[in-house]
Amino acid sequence: MRRFAADRARRAVAASIRAAARSAVPSAPAAPAPPSPAAAAAMASAMVRAMSTAAAGAAPVSLDNINPKVLKCEYAVRGEIVTHAQNLQQELQKNPESLPFDEILYCNIGNPQSLGQQPVTFFREVLSLCDHPALLDKSETHALYSSDAIERAWQILDKIPGRATGAYSHSQGIKGLRDEIAAGIAARDGFHASGDNIFLTDGASPAVHMMMQLLIRSEKDGILCPIPQYPLYSASIALHGGSLVPYFLDEETGWGLEVDELKKQLEESQSKGITVRALVVINPGNPTGQVLAEENQKKIVEFCKNEELVLLADEVYQENIYVEDKQFHSFKKIARSMGYTDDDLPLVSFQSVSKGYYGECGKRGGYMEVTGFSADVREQIYKVASVNLCSNVSGQILASLIMNPPKVNIVCAQSIINWNNDGNNLHVYFFHRLGMNPTNPSW
Ligand SMILES: Cc1ncc(COP(=O)(O)O)c(C=O)c1O
């Protein structure tokens, strides 16, 4: 491609020199005299014009000259199979009889509302009232919306400067909403949480990118990642020019995470000159679905403490546990229960509105709780956050709602009806997706 463009440029320059020479010296004798200064200048400018015209023929940006880190980055979730599915979908639209099926369900990514899951009424009521506060002054609103949703919308609007969801917010997110989230975390874990440690983001993905950007200095910096993994991690490490240090989950033990395996991979990468900066743990796991036991989590915390690693805890599936004998424990709760404080261990927990029973992926909301970093490093994280100005305010509101859903014992009758309906609908939906009959739970 490059050679082709260069040849074209050379030919164009040669042609333009001939043309310039012809026009500058109209009656050229057999042995031409050197061109006058004016003619030479005309030739030179013709050459420059010709060269730039030739160069314009070639795209100034090509795969040869874009950032190689972008080329290296692979994101299978939106890769070849999805492209194939999209092609099949187009084929189906053109000719519905051409394939032995009439619908394509995209299961390459957890996107439940695209497959028919209905949003939770309370969340949507609050969001719509916050976005259009004029509704709060209308009498009809009290017939249409539950009184809890109306009350929560007022509470949230009071936390938003100017009650304006269309305004940029603080780059870390609206302070009152961060405090709400911190209260939700504290209630979940039984340990203190601070709104100052919460960074609201457009889903968990940008939060992960921010941490990779902070930690990775060069390809000599490594991040320990589970295999199998959710490809956000490999993609983000590649984009930021670091090295993925794999550790393998053990299928035989229900996709267990063995600390011996972590040590082995850490030492192996250190022997190759890699400085491992962080350990990514996805708990509950994707794609493996494992839920780590408390004892196992303690060993992981101890490992990070001893090896001076940042623990990057992807906890976006904390509400997606479908077995009775397993329970979610946040890594922060585990670390605090071991007596470790903010001074002992840098720990980041990622949460998202995309997962859980809410599945609000398109709303792009989430947060990271950043603990155990010095004030000056946190300032740098804040600086990186502020380059994006702020995350979207609806996503921020939703993140505060998922961490503080209505409490069954204090909600109004309408909310209970909505909540139960939503719960039943989700229940039926999940059973349906699993191919089971929800009215016959004999499975
Ligand atoms: C483990 C894991 N982490 C993070 C994400 C990203 O979620 P978000 O939509 O919040 O960016 C996903 C999405 O599927 C995921 O599976």
The ligand as an SDF file (V2000), in Angstrom:
LIG
                    3D

 16 16  0  0  0  0  0  0  0  0999 V2000
  -16.8630   -9.2080   34.6450 C   0  0  0  0  0  0  0  0  0  0  0  0
  -17.3240   -7.9750   33.9610 C   0  0  0  0  0  0  0  0  0  0  0  0
  -16.7810   -6.8020   34.3350 N   0  0  0  0  0  0  0  0  0  0  0  0
  -17.1540   -5.6500   33.7470 C   0  0  0  0  0  0  0  0  0  0  0  0
  -18.0900   -5.6340   32.7510 C   0  0  0  0  0  0  0  0  0  0  0  0
  -18.4250   -4.3140   32.1050 C   0  0  0  0  0  0  0  0  0  0  0  0
  -19.6470   -3.8550   32.5050 O   0  0  0  0  0  0  0  0  0  0  0  0
  -20.1560   -2.3780   32.2480 P   0  0  0  0  0  0  0  0  0  0  0  0
  -21.3680   -2.5070   31.4050 O   0  0  0  0  0  0  0  0  0  0  0  0
  -20.4640   -1.8620   33.6020 O   0  0  0  0  0  0  0  0  0  0  0  0
  -19.0710   -1.5880   31.6060 O   0  0  0  0  0  0  0  0  0  0  0  0
  -18.6830   -6.8270   32.3400 C   0  0  0  0  0  0  0  0  0  0  0  0
  -19.6870   -6.8380   31.2600 C   0  0  0  0  0  0  0  0  0  0  0  0
  -20.2030   -7.8410   30.8480 O   0  0  0  0  0  0  0  0  0  0  0  0
  -18.2910   -8.0200   32.9660 C   0  0  0  0  0  0  0  0  0  0  0  0
  -18.8100   -9.1920   32.6050 O   0  0  0  0  0  0  0  0  0  0  0  0
  1  2  1  0
  2  3  1  0
  2 15  2  0
  3  4  2  0
  4  5  1  0
  5  6  1  0
  5 12  2  0
  6  7  1  0
  7  8  1  0
  8  9  2  0
  8 10  1  0
  8 11  1  0
 12 13  1  0
 12 15  1  0
 13 14  2  0
 15 16  1  0
M  END
$$$$
